[in-house]
Amino acid sequence: MRDWILGLIEKYGSKVSSWALNKRISQRDPNEWIKGYKKWKNEEVYGQKEQEELKASYKQSLANKKERENK
């Protein structure tokens, strides 16, 4: 009996949560979010040295991926 009740709560709780999240997100402008994310990523999170290290690391990982694909 207890498991059945908890199952109902879990089932309908997830549906309500999903519905509420969709209502919140549907009113947001995706372009505004993208613009804010790019600004955060490039300017505020890392200093110049860390940005250079991240770019080098990313380029190296792409090169490694291409090497694995060519083998």
Beta strands, then each sheet from edge to edge (+ up, - down):
end
